[in-house]
Amino acid sequence: MVEGVETAVLAGGCAWVMQQLLRHPEGVISTRAGFMGGKNDDPTEENNVGHAEVVEVTFDPARISYRGLLEVFFQVHRPDLDEGIVGSQYRSEVFCTTPDQQRAAKDMLRDVDASDHWPGRTVTNISEATVFWAMGPGDQDYFQRFPRDCTPPFPRQDD
């Protein structure tokens, strides 16, 4: 790990979409689409037993806090949609890399639920980060490489 940076791993639906939405906040250094949280090695779109599509976000905590990154995350996906609706692969989950991240994620979930912003209760899982399996080159930065082939999930001024 590079000194002075942190890594966050977030699952909130399609990794292509989440990567595009999480790359913009000031302080984000890089993003990678991948898989985490499942049972098999080298998961793919077709073979990902229990894995969630995730985005690994490398960020500068002096420019954006982990809490700030979580605030963006909870604004750009529906954390009240459970696996029965969106499927396990597209579930909402925060994979924590440190105990401080776990505390911040738990605090954030309480705040999201208290806000009544979403129609249902937040079903986001908080888990310890495991092995990050990067998606192949064809799945990285998809919206940037094919901006006319994809319709973003909703209009965004910064995209």
Backbone bond lengths (Angstrom), bond angles and torsions (degrees), N, CA, C in turn:
res aa  C-N    CA-C-N  psi(-1)  N-CA   C-N-CA  omega(-1)  CA-C   N-CA-C  phi
1 M - - - 1.446 - - 1.531 108.70 -
2 V 1.309 116.18 139.64 1.450 122.47 178.12 1.525 108.78 -75.22
3 E 1.333 116.38 137.47 1.463 120.03 -179.39 1.523 110.78 -65.32
4 G 1.332 115.41 138.48 1.455 120.71 177.43 1.514 115.04 86.77
5 V 1.328 117.86 1.66 1.462 120.42 176.29 1.517 109.11 -122.82
6 E 1.337 115.66 159.10 1.460 122.09 176.12 1.513 109.27 -125.95
7 T 1.311 115.24 164.84 1.455 122.03 176.93 1.513 109.22 -121.30
8 A 1.323 115.57 134.07 1.460 122.68 173.05 1.517 107.09 -119.39
9 V 1.331 116.98 145.78 1.462 121.54 176.92 1.524 107.26 -126.66
10 L 1.337 115.52 117.70 1.463 121.40 -172.29 1.518 111.02 -129.60
11 A 1.333 115.75 136.71 1.462 122.43 177.72 1.522 108.02 -119.57
12 G 1.330 115.99 122.73 1.460 119.09 -178.49 1.511 111.96 -150.69
13 G 1.316 116.50 43.62 1.459 120.31 -178.37 1.512 110.47 110.95
14 C 1.314 116.13 -149.88 1.460 122.32 -178.07 1.526 110.09 -61.63
15 A 1.330 117.15 126.31 1.463 121.53 -178.36 1.519 111.77 -62.62
16 W 1.338 118.49 -34.10 1.470 120.38 177.92 1.522 110.40 -58.70
17 V 1.326 116.11 -46.49 1.462 121.27 -178.69 1.522 110.06 -67.80
18 M 1.332 117.22 -48.24 1.455 120.51 -177.66 1.526 111.13 -62.92
19 Q 1.319 117.97 -38.56 1.462 119.94 178.85 1.524 110.08 -60.97
20 Q 1.310 116.83 -43.56 1.461 120.52 179.75 1.530 111.61 -63.32
21 L 1.314 116.89 -41.61 1.461 120.60 -176.66 1.530 113.17 -75.89
22 L 1.335 117.02 -29.67 1.465 120.47 -177.10 1.524 113.66 -90.05
23 R 1.317 118.13 -6.13 1.459 119.95 -178.36 1.526 112.84 -81.64
24 H 1.335 118.19 -16.50 1.459 121.82 -170.46 1.523 117.71 -84.78
25 P 1.317 121.28 -30.29 1.468 118.26 -176.03 1.535 112.05 -58.72
26 E 1.320 114.84 141.68 1.462 121.49 175.40 1.527 108.64 -57.75
27 G 1.309 117.01 128.68 1.458 122.00 -179.20 1.514 113.78 105.63
28 V 1.335 118.16 -14.42 1.461 120.50 174.80 1.525 107.49 -77.73
29 I 1.312 116.00 126.97 1.463 121.87 -177.46 1.518 110.91 -93.18
30 S 1.333 116.11 -45.72 1.468 119.74 -179.38 1.519 109.95 -157.98
31 T 1.324 114.89 161.68 1.468 121.60 176.85 1.522 108.24 -137.85
32 R 1.337 115.67 149.85 1.463 121.98 173.37 1.522 108.85 -139.21
33 A 1.313 116.61 136.11 1.467 122.05 175.89 1.525 108.72 -84.97
34 G 1.329 115.73 143.06 1.456 118.75 179.87 1.515 112.19 -168.91
35 F 1.320 114.41 -159.37 1.461 123.14 -179.91 1.522 109.12 -130.89
36 M 1.341 115.91 151.31 1.465 121.32 175.19 1.520 108.74 -159.40
37 G 1.333 114.43 154.88 1.455 120.48 169.67 1.509 116.03 91.73
38 G 1.317 118.20 7.82 1.453 120.27 -177.38 1.512 113.42 -108.01
39 K 1.330 114.42 -166.49 1.459 120.08 -171.86 1.521 115.00 -105.53
40 N 1.336 118.16 -16.72 1.464 118.02 -176.27 1.523 111.79 -109.12
41 D 1.335 115.03 153.75 1.458 121.67 175.27 1.521 109.71 -79.77
42 D 1.320 115.84 154.30 1.463 122.79 177.05 1.529 112.88 49.65
43 P 1.334 117.58 54.17 1.470 119.35 -178.99 1.522 111.76 -64.24
44 T 1.314 114.05 154.82 1.462 122.29 176.04 1.522 107.55 -132.15
45 E 1.305 116.53 175.37 1.469 121.71 177.09 1.527 110.42 -55.52
46 E 1.326 116.10 -39.16 1.473 121.27 -175.94 1.527 113.15 -88.54
47 N 1.337 117.99 -20.80 1.460 121.55 -174.40 1.527 108.75 -136.02
48 N 1.335 116.33 86.20 1.466 120.04 -176.24 1.524 110.41 -140.36
49 V 1.279 116.74 61.04 1.460 123.40 -173.35 1.529 111.52 -52.33
50 G 1.337 115.76 101.20 1.452 121.42 176.35 1.516 115.86 80.86
51 H 1.310 118.13 -2.80 1.474 120.31 -179.87 1.523 110.58 -76.61
52 A 1.311 114.48 152.57 1.461 121.96 170.50 1.523 107.39 -106.13
53 E 1.328 116.00 147.26 1.460 119.72 169.74 1.524 105.88 -73.27
54 V 1.327 116.50 128.41 1.463 121.85 -175.36 1.529 110.77 -129.85
55 V 1.319 113.58 165.73 1.459 121.08 169.78 1.518 106.92 -123.50
56 E 1.313 115.16 125.38 1.459 122.16 173.74 1.532 106.11 -89.88
57 V 1.317 116.23 120.32 1.463 122.11 -176.38 1.529 108.72 -113.60
58 T 1.316 116.37 119.18 1.459 121.50 172.64 1.522 106.60 -95.59
59 F 1.343 116.11 126.62 1.455 119.25 -174.40 1.523 110.98 -141.06
60 D 1.325 114.75 159.88 1.453 122.95 178.22 1.531 107.58 -97.35
61 P 1.338 118.60 108.86 1.462 120.13 -176.41 1.528 113.56 -67.23
62 A 1.318 118.05 -11.71 1.465 120.13 174.53 1.532 110.80 -77.94
63 R 1.349 115.99 -18.27 1.467 120.20 -178.16 1.527 112.42 -108.49
64 I 1.317 118.01 -30.61 1.465 122.75 173.21 1.521 107.35 -145.50
65 S 1.296 116.10 128.34 1.465 120.47 179.47 1.528 109.44 -76.48
66 Y 1.313 115.12 163.76 1.467 119.43 174.24 1.526 109.24 -60.45
67 R 1.319 116.45 -41.66 1.467 120.96 176.91 1.535 110.12 -58.74
68 G 1.324 117.87 -43.03 1.456 121.84 178.24 1.514 112.02 -61.73
69 L 1.323 116.44 -39.48 1.459 120.35 177.15 1.525 110.41 -66.28
70 L 1.332 116.88 -40.51 1.465 120.21 176.60 1.522 111.62 -63.39
71 E 1.323 117.22 -36.01 1.466 120.00 177.54 1.522 110.73 -60.99
72 V 1.338 117.24 -42.07 1.470 120.87 175.79 1.523 109.55 -63.04
73 F 1.319 116.98 -47.94 1.461 122.64 -179.07 1.531 111.35 -53.95
74 F 1.332 116.86 -46.19 1.460 119.74 -177.60 1.525 113.19 -76.74
75 Q 1.310 117.72 -9.68 1.459 120.98 174.69 1.524 112.50 -89.63
76 V 1.333 117.49 -19.98 1.473 119.46 -172.05 1.527 114.49 -109.14
77 H 1.320 117.80 7.24 1.469 119.06 174.15 1.524 109.38 -147.91
78 R 1.328 115.89 169.76 1.470 121.72 -178.21 1.531 110.10 -97.48
79 P 1.320 118.75 94.72 1.457 121.19 -178.46 1.516 114.05 -75.08
80 D 1.339 116.76 1.19 1.462 119.76 178.90 1.528 112.01 -98.71
81 L 1.327 117.84 0.76 1.462 120.80 179.06 1.528 109.00 -94.85
82 D 1.329 116.42 116.48 1.460 119.38 -175.99 1.524 112.09 -85.67
83 E 1.337 114.60 175.25 1.462 121.75 -177.19 1.525 112.30 -57.93
84 G 1.328 117.51 -30.69 1.458 120.61 179.01 1.522 112.42 -64.66
85 I 1.317 116.80 -23.09 1.463 121.56 179.75 1.516 111.29 -96.07
86 V 1.342 117.77 -46.79 1.466 120.89 -173.74 1.522 113.51 -103.31
87 G 1.325 118.32 -10.26 1.461 121.57 -177.51 1.515 111.08 88.54
88 S 1.309 116.03 152.60 1.458 122.23 -176.96 1.523 112.14 -60.01
89 Q 1.295 117.41 -39.41 1.464 122.08 -177.22 1.534 111.80 -61.77
90 Y 1.335 116.84 -29.88 1.465 121.74 -175.77 1.529 112.83 -108.33
91 R 1.321 117.12 18.57 1.461 121.68 -177.42 1.531 111.48 -66.32
92 S 1.330 114.20 165.89 1.460 121.80 175.77 1.520 108.12 -95.43
93 E 1.338 115.44 121.50 1.457 119.40 -178.89 1.519 109.48 -154.05
94 V 1.321 115.27 141.93 1.455 122.76 174.52 1.520 106.15 -110.13
95 F 1.321 116.69 118.64 1.465 122.49 178.78 1.528 107.63 -99.86
96 C 1.309 117.02 110.11 1.464 122.29 -172.96 1.525 111.34 -87.98
97 T 1.324 115.11 138.35 1.466 121.13 179.38 1.517 112.36 -100.09
98 T 1.345 117.39 -11.16 1.473 121.55 179.71 1.526 109.14 -145.21
99 P 1.332 116.71 160.38 1.474 119.58 173.86 1.532 112.13 -60.58
100 D 1.332 118.15 -35.48 1.470 120.40 177.57 1.525 111.17 -62.26
101 Q 1.332 116.69 -40.24 1.465 119.76 176.90 1.523 110.37 -63.37
102 Q 1.312 117.33 -40.61 1.463 120.13 179.87 1.535 110.93 -62.50
103 R 1.322 117.58 -43.16 1.468 120.94 177.68 1.529 110.42 -62.44
104 A 1.328 116.78 -45.25 1.468 120.85 -179.80 1.529 111.00 -63.13
105 A 1.322 116.96 -39.75 1.470 120.57 179.83 1.528 110.83 -66.11
106 K 1.318 117.62 -42.14 1.469 120.48 177.92 1.527 110.81 -63.21
107 D 1.329 116.74 -43.33 1.469 120.27 177.06 1.528 110.38 -61.37
108 M 1.312 116.63 -42.51 1.466 120.94 -178.63 1.526 110.73 -63.71
109 L 1.330 117.45 -43.15 1.470 120.23 178.97 1.523 111.07 -60.04
110 R 1.318 116.86 -41.85 1.468 119.96 177.26 1.529 110.14 -60.57
111 D 1.321 116.37 -43.03 1.463 120.33 -179.44 1.525 111.96 -67.60
112 V 1.325 117.20 -39.34 1.472 120.95 178.82 1.522 109.35 -63.67
113 D 1.319 116.82 -46.41 1.473 119.66 178.46 1.526 111.72 -61.95
114 A 1.321 116.66 -40.70 1.467 120.60 -178.92 1.525 112.30 -68.68
115 S 1.321 117.28 -22.19 1.470 120.65 -176.84 1.521 113.38 -73.11
116 D 1.336 117.29 -21.97 1.468 122.40 -175.49 1.531 112.19 57.91
117 H 1.325 116.77 25.51 1.468 121.17 179.84 1.526 111.74 -69.26
118 W 1.338 116.08 -38.25 1.467 120.76 -179.23 1.522 109.07 -98.11
119 P 1.336 117.58 151.23 1.465 119.97 -176.93 1.521 113.71 -66.93
120 G 1.314 118.32 -25.60 1.460 120.75 -179.45 1.516 110.83 -118.28
121 R 1.304 115.32 -178.84 1.467 120.98 177.95 1.526 108.94 -77.95
122 T 1.320 116.01 144.91 1.457 121.67 178.65 1.531 109.89 -64.49
123 V 1.325 116.28 130.53 1.458 121.12 179.09 1.529 111.85 -111.24
124 T 1.315 116.63 11.63 1.461 121.93 -179.25 1.522 110.42 -58.16
125 N 1.325 116.49 129.86 1.462 121.88 175.03 1.520 108.84 -84.92
126 I 1.319 116.02 148.38 1.462 122.14 171.07 1.514 106.20 -118.14
127 S 1.337 115.86 120.72 1.458 121.18 -175.90 1.519 110.48 -135.88
128 E 1.316 115.16 161.86 1.457 120.27 173.11 1.529 107.88 -75.70
129 A 1.326 115.53 136.72 1.461 120.12 178.07 1.525 109.90 -63.21
130 T 1.315 115.13 140.56 1.460 121.67 175.79 1.532 106.72 -117.57
131 V 1.300 117.39 -150.99 1.467 121.13 -179.45 1.524 109.89 -68.78
132 F 1.329 115.74 130.22 1.460 121.96 174.18 1.520 107.41 -91.24
133 W 1.326 115.07 123.98 1.458 121.68 178.15 1.527 107.62 -108.13
134 A 1.320 117.08 106.98 1.462 120.97 -178.73 1.524 110.21 -67.07
135 M 1.320 115.66 138.64 1.461 120.36 170.63 1.529 107.71 -68.97
136 G 1.304 116.56 162.88 1.456 121.16 -179.08 1.520 112.43 -67.50
137 P 1.325 117.16 169.40 1.464 121.94 -178.71 1.531 113.35 -56.31
138 G 1.308 117.75 -32.74 1.463 121.06 179.91 1.513 113.82 -67.99
139 D 1.332 116.96 -16.53 1.467 121.73 -179.67 1.524 112.71 -103.95
140 Q 1.324 118.62 -2.04 1.465 121.65 179.01 1.529 109.64 -88.62
141 D 1.317 116.06 138.29 1.473 122.22 174.46 1.528 111.81 53.60
142 Y 1.320 116.75 39.87 1.463 121.90 -172.33 1.528 112.44 -59.67
143 F 1.331 117.00 -47.69 1.467 119.61 -178.35 1.521 111.77 -65.97
144 Q 1.316 117.83 -30.59 1.462 119.67 178.33 1.523 110.99 -72.81
145 R 1.314 116.93 -35.90 1.468 120.60 -179.14 1.521 112.69 -79.22
146 F 1.322 117.75 -30.87 1.467 122.02 -176.84 1.531 110.61 -129.91
147 P 1.315 117.96 62.23 1.475 119.33 -174.69 1.525 113.54 -64.21
148 R 1.299 119.47 -26.06 1.464 121.51 -178.03 1.535 112.43 -89.93
149 D 1.344 116.54 -13.68 1.461 120.29 -178.30 1.518 113.47 -85.80
150 C 1.324 117.39 -13.46 1.460 121.19 -174.33 1.514 110.42 -125.90
151 T 1.304 114.82 141.84 1.453 120.56 172.87 1.516 107.44 -100.77
152 P 1.339 118.44 118.52 1.466 119.01 178.59 1.527 110.34 -57.63
153 P 1.336 117.08 156.46 1.462 120.37 -175.34 1.517 113.48 -65.02
154 F 1.305 118.13 -24.26 1.454 122.61 175.82 1.519 106.86 -162.04
155 P 1.322 118.56 157.27 1.465 120.29 -178.26 1.528 111.44 -62.52
156 R 1.307 115.50 136.27 1.459 121.57 177.41 1.515 107.81 -132.77
157 Q 1.298 117.79 132.05 1.451 121.74 -178.66 1.522 112.63 -67.32
158 D 1.332 118.41 -33.24 1.467 120.11 -175.15 1.517 113.94 -82.65
159 D 1.316 119.44 -15.20 1.475 120.55 -174.37 1.505 112.15 -81.49
